[in-house]
Amino acid sequence: MKGQKIKVYTYTRVSTAMPIEGRLEFNRMMEDIKSGKDGVSFVLVFKLSRFGRNAADVLSALQVMQE
């Protein structure tokens, strides 16, 4: 992989006093992944619990990314 560039999205989610309606940035990231917009190979997260609200949410997102 020497000299080869790998494209990565980083995803962070923080808890706030006001809920972010519909996780807009997460949804946009998933749409970009589905469309192949940036040719991203990986999504980097600090903690899996910050990526999804529950196990089903995480598994659903992972399935979309694998496709």
Summary of the structure (lengths in Angstrom):
residues: 67
radius of gyration: 13.1
end to end distance: 23.0
largest distance: 44.6
contacts: 123
relative contact order: 0.21
helix: 46%
strand: 12%
